[in-house]
């Protein structure tokens, strides 16, 4: 007897972020507002920021672009207005995705 796997075959809306990020946003949109949802929003934004740096090395998109993409992918259900997300906005973009040089 073989086991059928349930696969998500829906098209990916933003390929540069991938299906996993899209599924995380869909899961967060279903959650009740609270601390757990806010921390998941911040984690998703960090993942999206890192993936954006991989895809667009020459063009550095800030966290504001990521915030717009989260709102667009969640169809307005996630607002990214928590205090933790505001602290993420205050971080400079240069720190993300760069490795330290060895001496």
C-alpha positions as CSV (number, residue, x, y, z in Angstrom):
1,X,0.0,0.0,0.0
2,X,1.4,3.4,-0.9
3,X,0.8,6.6,0.9
4,X,-0.3,9.6,-1.0
5,X,1.4,12.8,0.0
6,X,-0.6,16.0,0.1
7,X,1.4,18.5,-2.0
8,X,0.8,22.1,-2.4
9,X,0.6,22.6,-6.1
10,X,-0.7,26.2,-6.0
11,X,1.5,28.6,-7.9
12,X,4.1,30.6,-5.9
13,X,3.1,34.3,-5.8
14,X,6.7,35.6,-5.3
15,X,9.3,33.2,-6.4
16,X,12.2,35.0,-4.9
17,X,10.9,34.2,-1.4
18,X,9.8,30.6,-2.1
19,X,6.9,28.4,-1.1
20,X,8.0,28.0,2.5
21,X,7.8,31.7,3.2
22,X,4.5,31.9,1.5
23,X,3.1,29.0,3.6
24,X,4.5,30.6,6.8
25,X,2.7,33.8,5.9
26,X,-0.6,31.9,5.3
27,X,-0.2,30.2,8.7
28,X,0.5,33.4,10.5
29,X,-2.5,35.0,8.8
30,X,-4.8,32.3,10.3
31,X,-3.4,32.8,13.9
32,X,-5.0,35.0,16.5
33,X,-3.3,38.3,17.1
34,X,-0.9,38.2,20.0
35,X,2.7,37.8,21.0
36,X,3.2,34.5,19.1
37,X,1.9,35.9,15.9
38,X,4.0,39.1,16.2
39,X,7.2,37.0,16.8
40,X,6.3,34.9,13.8
41,X,5.9,38.0,11.7
42,X,9.4,39.2,12.7
43,X,10.9,35.8,11.9
44,X,9.3,35.7,8.5
45,X,10.5,39.3,7.8
46,X,14.1,38.2,8.7
47,X,13.8,35.2,6.4
48,X,12.5,37.3,3.6
49,X,15.2,39.9,4.1
50,X,17.9,37.2,3.8
51,X,16.4,35.6,0.8
52,X,16.1,39.0,-0.9
53,X,19.8,39.5,-0.4
54,X,20.5,36.2,-2.0
55,X,18.4,36.9,-5.1
56,X,19.2,40.6,-5.4
57,X,22.9,41.1,-4.4
58,X,23.2,44.4,-6.3
59,X,19.9,45.9,-5.2
60,X,19.5,46.0,-1.5
61,X,15.8,46.1,-0.7
62,X,15.1,47.4,2.8
63,X,12.7,46.1,5.4
64,X,10.0,48.4,4.2
65,X,9.9,46.5,0.9
66,X,9.7,43.2,2.9
67,X,6.8,44.8,5.0
68,X,4.9,45.7,1.8
69,X,5.4,42.1,0.5
70,X,4.2,40.6,3.7
71,X,1.0,42.7,3.6
72,X,0.5,41.8,-0.1
73,X,1.1,38.1,0.4
74,X,-1.3,37.9,3.4
75,X,-3.9,39.9,1.6
76,X,-3.8,42.6,4.3
77,X,-4.3,40.2,7.2
78,X,-0.8,40.9,8.6
79,X,-0.1,44.5,9.4
80,X,3.5,44.3,10.7
81,X,2.8,46.9,13.4
82,X,4.1,45.2,16.5
83,X,6.9,46.9,18.6
84,X,9.3,44.0,17.7
85,X,8.8,44.7,14.0
86,X,9.4,48.4,14.6
87,X,12.8,47.5,16.2
88,X,13.6,45.4,13.1
89,X,12.9,48.5,11.0
90,X,15.4,50.4,13.0
91,X,18.2,47.9,12.2
92,X,20.5,49.0,9.4
93,X,20.4,46.9,6.2
94,X,24.1,46.6,6.1
95,X,24.2,44.1,9.0
96,X,22.0,41.5,7.3
97,X,23.6,38.9,5.2
98,X,27.2,40.1,5.4
99,X,30.0,38.0,6.8
100,X,32.8,39.3,8.8
101,X,36.2,39.4,7.2
102,X,38.9,37.2,8.7
103,X,41.9,38.9,10.0
